[in-house]
Amino acid sequence: MTDKIIVHGIEYLIKRTERSSLGITVERDGTVTINAPLRANLKAIERFVSSKTIWIRQKLAYKSQTNREKVRRDFVSGQGFLYLGKSYRLRLINNGTGVVDQKGISTSLRLHNGYFELLEREKERGKDHFIKWYRKQTEQQLQLRIPRYTNRIGVEVKDFRILDLGNRWASCGKKGTLNFSWRTVMAPIQVFDYILVHEMAHMIEKSHSKNFWRLVSRVISDYEEQKTWLQMHGVELNI
C-alpha cells in the first residue's frame, strides 16, 4: 500500500511493508520514501519525518550537488532550455542577416514566440551565448524585484553582481552587495524570489538563526516549499 504526504514542504512516498520500524530512503532522483510498518498511523509517520527534516534536507542538497554535472544540454533544434521555470525548445536559425531582440538589437540568441532561436553558425558557441543571455535576464529580474523587498525587509542593496558561483545560488557580500548566479533565472520566479529574500535577510542576520527564518517567512510565507524545490530540482538549472 502506497500513500503520499507533504511535511515542511517535502513530499514523501510512504511504502508499507511487514516491518517493525520506520525508515527513510532518499533516492538519487530526489524521491524521499518512508518505509513504514503496515499499522503505522500517519500522525506517527509525520512526527518521525519532522524529527528528520534537517537530515533529509542535507541529503537532498547532496543529491542535487552530486548530480549537477550529469545535466548537459546539446545545442540542437528541439533541445529544451529553462527560463523562469518553463522549458523552451531551441530552434537553429539559418539566417545570414542575423536576428534581433525585443529592442531591435542584433543578437545571436533570442527568446521569440515560445522558442529560443540561435543562429546556426553560432551553435559551437551556444553555451557562451546562453550564459550571456541568462546573465542579462538575471540582471533585469534583480533590477525589477529588489525594490519590491527593500522596505519589507528593511535593508538597502547597494549593488549586485552576476557571477558563476559554482554550486551556490547567491551570496551576501560586504557593504550591501549581493552576488547572484546566472543559473537562478532558470528557476520559477517564486524560487528566484526566495533566493533573493534569503540573501537580503542575511544582510540583517548573518546566520540561519530562528530570527533569520522568521524574517524570511514574514516575506515568503511558503519559503520551505521553495527551498525544497531548489534542493530537489536545482540539478536541472544548468546547461
N, C-alpha and C positions, 0 to 999 in steps of 0.2 A: 504494500500500500504506500502511495506517494502523496505527500502534501507539500504546499509551499507556504512560507511565512516571510514577513519582512520585519526585521528588528533593527532599529537605528539606521535605517536606510539601506540595509544589506538584505538581499533576497537569499533565502535558504531553501534548499530542496530537502525534504525530510523523507528518508527511507527507513521503513520499519521492518525489522527482522527479529528473529528469536535470539536476542542478545540480552545481556543483563545491565548494560551501562550505555550512557550516551557518548558519542564520539563525533569528531569533526574532520572532514576531508576537504581541502582546498585544491581543486583541480587546476591543471595547467592553464585552462582557458578562463579561469576566474570563477567557475561554478563552485559554490560552497554547499556541501552536502552534510546533513546531520544524520548520522546513523543512530537510530533510536529503538529501544525495546518496543514490542508490539503494544504494550499497555501504557506507555508513557503519555501523559497528557500534555497539551500544548503549553499550558502555563509553566510546567516544569521545564519544557524544552526552551521556552523563551527566557526563563531565568538563567538557564545554563549558557545559552549563546550570549546573553547580555554580559555575563561574567567573563566571556572570552573575546569580547569585542576588540580590545586593543590588539590581542594576538592575531585575530582574524584580519584586521586591517593591515598589520605588518606583513602577513603572508600574502595578501592581495597586492600590496605595493611591491613586494619582492617578485611575484609572478609577472607583474607588469614590466618591471625593470629588466628582468632576465629575458623576456620575450620581445622586447622592443627591437632588437637587432634583426628579428625574423621578419619584420614588416618592411617590405620593399615594393615599390610600385614602378612598373615599367612605363615608359613614355611612349605609349602606343594608343591608337584610337580605341576607345571603349574602356580604357582603364579609368577607374573611379578615383577622384581626389576630393578630400573633405574641405568644407568651408562652413563654419558655424554649425557643425553637427550634421550637415547634409552632404551626401556624396554626389558629385557632378562628374559625368563622363568626359573624357578628353577626346577632342577631335583635332586631328592634324590637318592644318590648312596649307594647301599648296598655292600660295598667293604671292606672286613676285613683288607686288606693291606693298605687302605687309598688311597689318590690321591696326585699328585704332581703339583706344579705350573709351570709357564714358565721357572723358573730357576732350576727345578728339586728338589725343596724343598718340603718335605712332608707338607701337609696342610689339613684342614677340609673343606675349601671352595675355589673354583676357578671359573673363567670365562673361559669356554672352548668350542670351536666350536659353539658359539652362545647361550650357556646356562650357567647359574650359576649352579654349581654342589656342593652339600652339602652332606657330609656323613650322612646317615640316623640316625646313632646312636648319631649324634650331633645336631639334629633338635631342641631339647629343648633349646639349647644354640645358636640357629640360629641367634638371634638378635646380640648377642655378636660377633659372627663370621663375620657378615656383617659389623658391625661398625668397627671392626679391619681392614677388607678389604678396606672399604671406607677411613679410615684414611691413609692407605698406599698409595692408589691411589691419594688422595688429596696431600699428600707429594710429590709424584712423579710429579704430574702436576705443583705444585709450583716450584719445582726444575728446571723444564723444561721451565716454562713460565716467571718467574720473570726476568731472564736475557734478555728476549725479550723486556721488557718495561723499564728496568733500564735507558738506555740512552735516550729513547724517552720522559720519564717523567722528568728525571734529579734527581733521588733520588737513594739511595742505601739501599736495605733491608738488615739489619744486621742479622736478624733471623726470623723464623716464628714458630708458634705452631698450632697444630691441636687439637681443643677442641670441646666440646659440648657447643655451645653458646646460646642454647635455641632458641628464635625467631630471633636472629641476625645471619647474614651470615658471617660477618667478622668484625674486628675492628683493628684500628691502635694504637698500644701501644707506649710506650716511647722508645726512643733511636733506632728507626728504626726497631721495631719488629712488625710483623703482626700476628694477631690471626685469624684463619680460622675455620669455622665449617666443619666437615667431610661431612655434607649434600651437600655442594656446588658441589662436584664432581658428584652428581646425575644430575645436570643441564646440558644443552647443553654447549659445550665448549665456544661458544661466550658469553653466560651468565656468565660462570666462569671467562672469561677474563674481563668482565665488572666489576664484583665484585673485582677482583684483582686490576684493574686500579683505581677503585673508592677508594680503601684503600691506594694505593700508592700515589694518588693525595692528600689524606688527610695528607700525610707527609709534604706537602708544604702548603696547605690551610686547616686549621682545620675545618672551617665552610663550609656550602653549599652555598658559595657566587657565584657571577657571574664569578669570576676568577676561582673558583673551577670547575664549569661546563664547562667553556671554555677549561680548561686543560684536562678534561675527554674527551670532544668532539674532541679535537685535536688528541687523540689516538684511541678512539672508536667513530667513526662518527655517528653510529646509536645507541648510548647508550640509547636513550629514548625507543627504541624497546626492548632492553634487560632488562631495568628497568621495563617496563610494563609486560614483560613475567614473571619476577620474582614476581611481585605483584599479577599476576593472577594465576600462576602455582606453586608458592612457597609451597603451601599446599601439593603438591604431593611429595615434596622432603623429605620424611620421611619413617620410617619403623616401 
